Amino acid sequence: MYTAVDFDPRSLTQGQIDELTHKLSGPITRLLRTELRLERERIGKLRDPRR
């Protein structure tokens, strides 16, 4: 069961903000790469012509 907690994001320290940013950047990057790959597959461009 979920319990509501009083949370004030303004009370985070700089270290906590850095840690949160680090923890979120990996999953977000993976999701973006997956979406871009799926879009390239959808339009038929599986390879980057610049390479």
C-alpha positions as CSV (number, residue, x, y, z in Angstrom):
1,M,0.0,0.0,0.0
2,Y,1.3,3.5,-0.9
3,T,1.5,6.1,1.8
4,A,1.6,9.8,1.0
5,V,4.7,11.5,2.2
6,D,5.3,15.2,2.5
7,F,8.0,16.0,0.0
8,D,9.4,19.4,-0.9
9,P,11.7,19.2,-3.9
10,R,13.1,22.6,-2.9
11,S,14.6,21.0,0.2
12,L,16.9,18.8,-1.9
13,T,20.6,19.4,-1.5
14,Q,22.8,19.9,-4.6
15,G,24.3,16.4,-4.1
16,Q,20.8,14.8,-4.0
17,I,19.9,16.7,-7.2
18,D,23.0,15.5,-8.9
19,E,22.3,11.9,-7.9
20,L,18.7,12.1,-9.1
21,T,19.8,13.6,-12.4
22,H,22.4,10.8,-12.8
23,K,19.8,8.1,-12.0
24,L,17.3,9.5,-14.5
25,S,19.6,10.3,-17.4
26,G,20.3,6.6,-18.2
27,P,16.7,5.4,-18.5
28,I,15.7,8.5,-20.4
29,T,18.6,8.1,-22.8
30,R,17.7,4.5,-23.4
31,L,14.0,5.4,-24.1
32,L,15.0,8.1,-26.6
33,R,17.4,5.8,-28.4
34,T,14.7,3.2,-28.7
35,E,12.2,5.6,-30.0
36,L,14.6,7.0,-32.6
37,R,15.5,3.5,-33.7
38,L,11.9,2.5,-34.1
39,E,11.2,5.6,-36.1
40,R,14.1,4.9,-38.4
41,E,12.8,1.4,-38.9
42,R,9.3,2.7,-39.5
43,I,10.4,5.0,-42.3
44,G,12.9,2.4,-43.7
45,K,16.2,4.1,-42.8
46,L,18.0,1.6,-40.7
47,R,21.5,3.0,-41.4
48,D,22.9,6.5,-40.8
49,P,24.1,7.8,-44.2
50,R,26.8,9.9,-42.6
51,R,28.7,6.7,-41.5
